[in-house]
Amino acid sequence: MSSDSTVLGVVLLIRHGDRQGFYQDPKTYTPSATSITPLGNVQEYQLAQLLRSLYLNASSPSYIQGISTGLFNQNQVQVRADAGGEGGVIFDSTVSVVQGLWPPTPASNTTLANGTTIVGPLGGYQYVPVESVEPNEDVSLEGWTNCNTFNNATNRFYASPEFQQMQASSAAFLSELPQYLDGRPVTLSNMWNIFDFMNVNSIHNATFFNTLPPTFLAQARALANFHEYGVFTSPQLQGIGNIAGQTILPSILNGLHNIQNSSNPIKFVYEAISYKPFLSLFNMTGVAAAHPELAGIVEYAAAVALEVRQPVNGGALTLRFNFKNGTDADFVTYDLLGGNGDIPLNQFISTMSPVSINTTEQWCAVCANTVDRGCAAYVVATPMAQVSHQGISPVGAGFLGAGITLAVALAMIAVLAFLGLIAFGRRGKGLSRNVMLERRSSEGGSVEKA
């Protein structure tokens, strides 16, 4: 499919690499600190080498037209990294990525007046500017923390029949975990922390890895996927569960606009993030509905590449959605917004623009916050329901409704059943046949059935 169009630019969304243990409050998602590991740095560096071969190699079918393949050109590149939730892990991951994208080169040198040529340190190391996005100053990469309406929606999800049904079904499995969890609370509402502890120790602790029953990590992951997809998505585009996607959309759309504008030199935009925006964006774009295997937590060093393409026969610019989940060998193209492969770039922009949260003031209103993250500077005079995003196109609204939720819900139930996660006893008996997945609505306390 690459031969029918050329790449004008790309917006990349990349999760950080492997890290040490991490805890986040299951109700507010207030985070603790952690640190990247050498494995995490290697994962990001290897991803970057692949990206370089795809986009910065003039002989590649995906080469970005006109981008510098040698020395780093600051005018063509924008790099932003979330500096909040997981401490320096995301920023450190970004450093490894840019090292792989623009490796040291003897061409990084200068000639002095006396004729001496000086090559930069470390064989011509290239220093790539990375914008550190501080959550207290910029909500774009971490829109969910200190968001009161998001916290309320999370609590409603925990109280929903869907969640209660899953909690009952998973009780037998959860009752077998305390001996492996070092005193952590073993509840479905704490499922992300349970899975993360098991995952980190399965990677770094040989004793833990050899002791944990072979199926337990996959079972915990499936429950964590159910948990996190329920928290970080909503059936409606403007639903508060999609807050992680709504707040990152302006930087994505801005990157696409810059690439689209032939007079703008920007060709390469890289947003370094945690796993949460992936969940919301996969839901909002319909990718998870079309490909239910993506309705869950992405792996370390997972990457989305939104390619802006010019068809070789002319015509309107298109957008291609490529995704690589962690250490998968290659990127795979997925359908989005109900399309088949590439879609018109303007369709994506017109569908997503009305629901993007563009300013801190808008975020403060949507999140009903008058205190934190700069909100004290604004007077929130309009109820959230009135400042919520209006004008979603009929196409977008019709496509991204209850049908998406139903498709994803049924697929997730199938995965859980396959892994023995409905009634989680070791013998797999007593499977619940009539689990009806329900999704919280974005406003009020009602629960909307899929």
C-alpha positions as CSV (number, residue, x, y, z in Angstrom):
1,M,0.0,0.0,0.0
2,S,3.0,2.3,0.5
3,S,3.6,2.7,-3.2
4,D,0.3,4.5,-3.9
5,S,1.3,7.6,-1.8
6,T,4.3,9.3,-0.4
7,V,4.8,10.4,3.3
8,L,4.9,14.1,3.9
9,G,5.2,13.8,7.7
10,V,4.4,11.8,10.7
11,V,3.0,12.3,14.2
12,L,4.3,9.6,16.6
13,L,2.8,8.6,20.0
14,I,5.2,6.4,21.9
15,R,4.9,4.8,25.3
16,H,7.9,4.7,27.6
17,G,10.1,1.7,28.0
18,D,10.5,-0.9,30.8
19,R,10.7,0.6,34.3
20,Q,10.8,-0.4,37.9
21,G,7.6,-0.8,40.0
22,F,5.0,1.9,40.0
23,Y,1.9,2.6,42.0
24,Q,-1.1,4.8,41.1
25,D,-4.2,5.5,43.2
26,P,-7.0,3.4,41.7
27,K,-9.6,6.2,42.3
28,T,-7.7,9.4,41.3
29,Y,-4.7,7.9,39.4
30,T,-2.3,10.0,41.5
31,P,1.1,8.5,40.7
32,S,4.2,7.5,42.6
33,A,7.8,7.8,41.3
34,T,9.7,5.1,39.5
35,S,12.8,4.8,37.3
36,I,13.6,3.5,33.9
37,T,15.7,0.3,33.5
38,P,18.5,-0.4,31.0
39,L,16.0,-2.8,29.3
40,G,13.6,0.2,28.9
41,N,16.4,2.3,27.3
42,V,17.2,-0.5,24.9
43,Q,13.6,-1.0,23.9
44,E,13.2,2.6,23.1
45,Y,16.5,2.8,21.2
46,Q,15.7,-0.3,19.1
47,L,12.3,1.2,18.3
48,A,14.0,4.4,17.2
49,Q,16.3,2.5,14.9
50,L,13.3,1.0,13.2
51,L,11.7,4.5,12.9
52,R,14.9,5.8,11.4
53,S,15.0,3.1,8.8
54,L,11.3,3.8,7.9
55,Y,11.2,7.6,7.9
56,L,14.8,9.0,7.7
57,N,16.1,6.7,5.0
58,A,15.8,8.1,1.5
59,S,15.5,4.5,0.0
60,S,12.6,3.6,2.2
61,P,9.0,3.6,0.7
62,S,8.0,5.5,3.9
63,Y,10.7,8.1,3.7
64,I,9.4,11.5,4.7
65,Q,9.8,13.7,1.7
66,G,12.4,16.4,2.2
67,I,13.4,15.5,5.8
68,S,17.1,15.6,6.7
69,T,18.7,12.1,6.7
70,G,22.0,13.3,8.1
71,L,22.4,15.9,10.7
72,F,19.4,16.7,13.0
73,N,17.4,19.7,11.7
74,Q,15.6,21.4,14.5
75,N,13.3,23.2,12.2
76,Q,11.8,20.0,11.0
77,V,11.2,18.2,14.3
78,Q,9.1,18.7,17.4
79,V,9.6,16.4,20.5
80,R,7.5,16.6,23.6
81,A,7.7,14.3,26.7
82,D,5.3,13.9,29.6
83,A,7.3,14.9,32.7
84,G,4.6,13.9,35.2
85,G,3.1,10.6,36.2
86,E,6.0,8.2,36.0
87,G,8.7,10.7,37.0
88,G,11.6,10.8,34.6
89,V,10.8,7.5,32.9
90,I,9.0,9.0,30.0
91,F,11.6,11.8,29.5
92,D,14.5,9.3,29.8
93,S,12.8,7.0,27.3
94,T,12.6,10.0,24.9
95,V,16.3,10.6,25.2
96,S,16.9,7.0,24.1
97,V,14.5,7.4,21.2
98,V,16.2,10.5,19.8
99,Q,19.6,8.9,20.2
100,G,18.4,6.1,17.9
101,L,16.7,8.4,15.5
102,W,19.7,10.8,15.2
103,P,22.8,8.8,16.2
104,P,26.3,10.2,16.7
105,T,28.0,11.2,13.4
106,P,31.4,12.7,12.6
107,A,29.5,15.2,10.5
108,S,28.5,16.8,13.8
109,N,31.6,19.0,13.9
110,T,32.9,22.5,13.6
111,T,36.1,24.0,12.1
112,L,37.9,26.6,14.1
113,A,39.6,29.7,12.8
114,N,43.0,28.0,13.1
115,G,41.8,25.2,10.8
116,T,41.2,22.6,13.5
117,T,38.1,20.4,13.1
118,I,36.4,19.5,16.3
119,V,34.0,16.5,16.3
120,G,31.3,16.6,19.1
121,P,31.6,14.4,22.2
122,L,30.9,10.7,21.9
123,G,31.7,10.5,18.3
124,G,29.6,13.4,17.3
125,Y,26.6,13.0,19.6
126,Q,23.6,15.0,18.4
127,Y,21.7,17.0,21.0
128,V,18.0,16.9,20.2
129,P,15.8,19.4,22.1
130,V,13.1,17.7,24.1
131,E,10.2,19.8,25.5
132,S,9.5,18.7,29.1
133,V,5.7,18.9,29.5
134,E,5.1,19.6,33.2
135,P,1.5,18.7,34.2
136,N,1.1,21.6,36.5
137,E,1.8,23.9,33.6
138,D,0.3,22.0,30.6
139,V,-2.5,19.5,30.8
140,S,-2.1,18.2,27.3
141,L,-0.2,14.9,28.0
142,E,-1.7,14.1,31.4
143,G,-5.3,15.3,31.4
144,W,-6.8,12.9,33.9
145,T,-5.0,13.8,37.2
146,N,-6.9,16.3,39.5
147,C,-9.9,16.0,37.2
148,N,-12.9,15.8,39.5
149,T,-15.4,14.8,36.9
150,F,-13.1,12.0,35.7
151,N,-12.7,10.8,39.3
152,N,-16.5,10.8,39.7
153,A,-16.9,8.8,36.5
154,T,-14.3,6.3,37.7
155,N,-16.2,5.8,40.9
156,R,-19.4,5.3,38.9
157,F,-17.7,2.6,36.8
158,Y,-16.6,0.8,40.0
159,A,-20.2,0.9,41.2
160,S,-21.7,-0.2,37.8
161,P,-23.3,-3.6,37.3
162,E,-20.7,-4.4,34.7
163,F,-17.9,-3.9,37.2
164,Q,-19.8,-5.7,40.0
165,Q,-20.4,-8.7,37.7
166,M,-16.7,-8.9,36.8
167,Q,-15.7,-8.6,40.4
168,A,-17.9,-11.5,41.4
169,S,-16.6,-13.6,38.4
170,S,-13.0,-12.9,39.2
171,A,-13.2,-13.5,43.0
172,A,-11.9,-17.1,42.8
173,F,-8.9,-16.0,40.8
174,L,-8.1,-13.0,43.0
175,S,-8.3,-15.1,46.1
176,E,-5.3,-17.1,44.9
177,L,-3.1,-14.0,44.4
178,P,-2.2,-12.6,47.9
179,Q,0.7,-14.9,48.4
180,Y,2.4,-13.4,45.3
181,L,1.6,-9.7,45.9
182,D,3.7,-8.6,48.9
183,G,0.7,-7.3,50.9
184,R,-1.0,-5.3,48.1
185,P,-4.8,-5.0,48.3
186,V,-6.3,-7.7,46.1
187,T,-9.4,-6.2,44.7
188,L,-10.7,-5.6,41.2
189,S,-10.5,-1.9,41.7
190,N,-6.8,-2.2,42.4
191,M,-6.3,-4.4,39.3
192,W,-3.9,-2.2,37.5
193,N,-1.5,-2.1,40.4
194,I,-1.8,-5.9,40.8
195,F,-1.0,-6.5,37.2
196,D,1.9,-4.0,37.1
197,F,3.5,-5.6,40.2
198,M,3.2,-9.0,38.6
199,N,4.5,-7.8,35.3
200,V,7.5,-5.9,36.6
201,N,8.5,-8.9,38.8
202,S,8.0,-11.4,36.1
203,I,10.5,-9.4,34.1
204,H,13.1,-8.7,36.8
205,N,12.7,-11.2,39.6
206,A,13.6,-14.8,38.6
207,T,12.2,-16.3,41.9
208,F,8.9,-14.6,41.3
209,F,8.8,-15.6,37.6
210,N,9.5,-19.3,38.5
211,T,7.0,-19.3,41.3
212,L,4.0,-17.6,39.6
213,P,1.6,-20.2,37.9
214,P,2.1,-19.9,34.1
215,T,-1.4,-18.6,33.4
216,F,-1.7,-16.0,36.1
217,L,0.1,-13.1,34.4
218,A,-2.1,-13.4,31.3
219,Q,-5.2,-13.6,33.5
220,A,-4.2,-10.5,35.5
221,R,-3.5,-8.7,32.2
222,A,-6.9,-9.5,30.9
223,L,-8.5,-8.1,34.0
224,A,-6.3,-5.0,34.0
225,N,-7.3,-4.4,30.3
226,F,-11.0,-4.6,31.3
227,H,-10.3,-2.2,34.2
228,E,-8.3,0.4,32.3
229,Y,-10.5,0.4,29.2
230,G,-13.5,0.9,31.5
231,V,-11.8,3.9,33.2
232,F,-10.1,5.6,30.2
233,T,-12.9,5.4,27.6
234,S,-16.5,6.6,27.1
235,P,-19.0,5.7,24.4
236,Q,-19.4,9.4,23.4
237,L,-16.5,11.2,21.9
238,Q,-16.8,14.1,24.4
239,G,-17.3,11.7,27.4
240,I,-15.1,12.3,30.4
241,G,-13.6,8.8,30.2
242,N,-11.8,10.0,27.0
243,I,-10.1,12.9,28.8
244,A,-6.6,11.4,28.1
245,G,-7.4,11.5,24.4
246,Q,-9.2,14.8,24.4
247,T,-6.3,16.7,26.0
248,I,-3.6,15.2,23.7
249,L,-5.7,15.9,20.6
250,P,-4.7,19.6,20.2
251,S,-1.0,18.7,19.9
252,I,-1.8,15.9,17.5
253,L,-4.0,18.1,15.4
254,N,-1.5,20.9,15.5
255,G,1.2,18.5,14.3
256,L,-1.0,17.4,11.4
257,H,-1.8,20.9,10.5
258,N,1.9,21.9,10.4
259,I,2.7,18.9,8.2
260,Q,-0.2,19.7,5.9
261,N,1.0,23.2,5.5
262,S,3.7,23.1,2.8
263,S,5.1,26.4,4.0
264,N,5.7,25.0,7.5
265,P,9.0,23.1,7.9
266,I,7.7,20.7,10.6
267,K,7.7,17.1,9.3
268,F,8.3,14.9,12.4
269,V,6.3,15.3,15.6
270,Y,6.9,12.9,18.6
271,E,4.8,12.8,21.7
272,A,6.2,10.7,24.5
273,I,3.4,9.5,26.8
274,S,2.1,6.9,29.2
275,Y,-0.4,4.1,28.2
276,K,-3.6,6.1,29.1
277,P,-3.9,8.3,25.9
278,F,-3.6,5.2,23.8
279,L,-6.7,3.7,25.4
280,S,-8.8,6.8,24.8
281,L,-7.6,7.4,21.3
282,F,-8.1,3.8,20.2
283,N,-11.7,4.2,21.5
284,M,-12.3,7.6,20.0
285,T,-11.0,6.7,16.6
286,G,-12.9,3.4,16.4
287,V,-9.7,1.5,16.1
288,A,-10.5,-0.7,19.2
289,A,-14.0,-1.4,17.8
290,A,-12.5,-2.6,14.5
291,H,-9.7,-4.4,16.2
292,P,-10.8,-5.4,19.7
293,E,-7.3,-6.8,20.5
294,L,-6.3,-3.2,20.9
295,A,-8.8,-2.5,23.7
296,G,-6.3,-2.8,26.4
297,I,-3.0,-1.6,27.9
298,V,-0.3,-1.2,25.2
299,E,3.2,-2.7,25.8
300,Y,6.3,-0.8,26.8
301,A,7.7,1.1,23.8
302,A,4.4,0.7,21.9
303,A,4.1,3.3,19.1
304,V,1.4,4.8,16.9
305,A,2.5,6.5,13.7
306,L,0.0,8.8,12.1
307,E,1.3,9.3,8.6
308,V,0.2,12.3,6.5
309,R,0.3,11.0,2.9
310,Q,0.0,12.5,-0.6
311,P,-1.5,10.2,-3.1
312,V,0.8,9.8,-6.1
313,N,-2.1,10.6,-8.5
314,G,-2.8,13.9,-6.6
315,G,-5.9,14.7,-4.7
316,A,-6.6,15.4,-1.0
317,L,-4.1,14.3,1.6
318,T,-4.8,11.1,3.5
319,L,-4.0,9.8,7.0
320,R,-2.7,6.3,7.7
321,F,-2.8,4.8,11.2
322,N,0.1,2.4,11.9
323,F,0.7,0.7,15.3
324,K,3.5,-1.4,16.7
325,N,2.8,-3.0,20.1
326,G,6.1,-3.1,22.0
327,T,8.6,-5.5,20.7
328,D,6.5,-6.6,17.7
329,A,8.7,-6.8,14.7
330,D,6.9,-4.3,12.5
331,F,4.1,-1.7,12.3
332,V,0.7,-2.8,11.2
333,T,-1.9,-0.5,9.5
334,Y,-5.3,-0.4,11.2
335,D,-8.6,1.0,10.1
336,L,-9.9,4.1,11.9
337,L,-13.1,6.1,11.8
338,G,-14.9,3.3,10.1
339,G,-12.7,3.6,7.0
340,N,-10.7,1.0,5.1
341,G,-7.0,1.8,5.4
342,D,-6.1,5.4,4.6
343,I,-8.8,8.0,5.3
344,P,-9.0,11.7,4.2
345,L,-6.9,13.8,6.5
346,N,-9.6,16.4,6.7
347,Q,-12.1,13.8,7.9
348,F,-9.9,13.0,10.9
349,I,-9.4,16.7,11.7
350,S,-13.1,17.6,11.4
351,T,-14.2,14.6,13.5
352,M,-11.7,15.2,16.3
353,S,-11.4,19.0,16.4
354,P,-14.8,19.6,18.1
355,V,-14.0,17.4,21.1
356,S,-10.4,18.4,21.7
357,I,-9.6,20.3,25.0
358,N,-7.5,23.1,23.8
359,T,-6.8,25.3,26.8
360,T,-6.2,25.0,30.5
361,E,-9.2,27.1,31.1
362,Q,-11.4,24.7,29.1
363,W,-9.9,21.8,31.0
364,C,-10.7,23.4,34.4
365,A,-14.3,23.8,33.3
366,V,-14.6,20.2,32.0
367,C,-12.9,18.8,35.1
368,A,-14.8,21.1,37.6
369,N,-11.5,22.2,39.1
370,T,-11.0,25.7,40.5
371,V,-7.8,25.1,42.4
372,D,-5.3,22.8,40.8
373,R,-3.0,22.9,37.8
374,G,-3.5,26.7,37.2
375,C,-7.3,26.6,37.6
376,A,-7.3,29.2,40.4
377,A,-6.5,31.8,37.7
378,Y,-9.8,31.2,36.0
379,V,-13.3,31.8,37.1
380,V,-15.3,28.8,36.0
381,A,-18.7,30.4,35.5
382,T,-20.3,27.9,33.1
383,P,-21.5,24.4,34.1
384,M,-19.4,21.6,32.6
385,A,-22.4,20.3,30.6
386,Q,-22.6,23.7,28.8
387,V,-18.8,24.0,28.1
388,S,-18.6,20.4,26.9
389,H,-17.8,20.2,23.2
390,Q,-20.6,20.9,20.8
391,G,-20.9,20.4,17.1
392,I,-19.8,16.8,16.6
393,S,-20.4,15.9,13.0
394,P,-23.4,13.5,12.4
395,V,-20.9,11.1,10.8
396,G,-18.7,11.2,13.9
397,A,-21.6,11.0,16.3
398,G,-23.3,8.2,14.5
399,F,-20.2,6.2,14.1
400,L,-18.8,6.6,17.6
401,G,-21.8,5.6,19.7
402,A,-23.2,2.6,21.4
403,G,-22.2,0.4,18.5
404,I,-18.5,0.8,19.2
405,T,-19.1,0.0,22.9
406,L,-21.0,-3.1,22.1
407,A,-18.4,-4.4,19.7
408,V,-15.5,-3.8,22.1
409,A,-17.5,-5.2,25.0
410,L,-18.3,-8.4,23.2
411,A,-14.7,-8.9,22.1
412,M,-13.4,-8.3,25.6
413,I,-15.8,-10.9,27.0
414,A,-14.6,-13.4,24.4
415,V,-11.0,-12.8,25.4
416,L,-11.8,-13.1,29.1
417,A,-13.7,-16.3,28.6
418,F,-10.9,-17.7,26.4
419,L,-8.4,-17.1,29.2
420,G,-10.8,-18.6,31.8
421,L,-11.5,-15.2,33.4
422,I,-15.2,-15.5,33.8
423,A,-15.5,-17.3,37.1
424,F,-11.8,-17.7,37.6
425,G,-11.5,-21.0,39.5
426,R,-8.6,-23.2,38.5
427,R,-11.0,-25.7,37.0
428,G,-12.8,-23.0,35.0
429,K,-16.3,-24.1,36.0
430,G,-19.4,-22.1,36.3
431,L,-18.9,-19.7,33.4
432,S,-21.3,-16.8,33.4
433,R,-23.1,-16.8,30.1
434,N,-25.2,-13.7,30.5
435,V,-22.7,-11.0,31.4
436,M,-24.0,-7.9,29.8
437,L,-21.3,-5.2,29.6
438,E,-22.5,-1.8,30.5
439,R,-20.6,1.5,30.1
440,R,-20.9,4.5,32.1
441,S,-22.3,7.6,30.5
442,S,-20.1,10.7,30.3
443,E,-22.5,12.8,32.4
444,G,-24.5,12.1,35.5
445,G,-24.7,8.9,37.4
446,S,-26.5,6.7,35.0
447,V,-25.0,3.6,33.4
448,E,-25.6,3.0,29.8
449,K,-26.1,-0.5,28.4
450,A,-24.2,-1.4,25.3
